[in-house]
Amino acid sequence: KQWYQRRVRGKNVTLSDLSGKYIGLYFSASWCGGCREYTPILTKLYNRIHEDKNWEVIWVTHDKNETDADKYFKEMPWIRLRWSEKDTRGKSMFKLSKQNYIPAVTMIDLDYNVINPECSNLITLEPQDFPWAKGFL
């Protein structure tokens, strides 16, 4: 089933399309000031390393309406969970982060194992330490 969506041309992406990639689940929302500050930091790093490191980011919105989510997503270069999956798959994914706040990034390895439930601070402070699995391997 295709449940992710790319920003460019709305191409659908399946989990098998992400095979062989590290995945960062990025939980944020347009109304969140901290997210608004973090998204450009993550975007800059993603644009710099995602091809060399086989890294894909999936945005999982916490927005309250689809219009706001769509507008905010235009600022992002990665893929996103479909709006229709937000309250089902999105909530399940957020539980992986073991957090109660956003922004949060959960890193998943090549075998789809969580290697860091919340590494947004590590991404900012130690970008060279990709895939930010510190203490989890």
Disulfide bonds with the S-S distance in Angstrom:
none
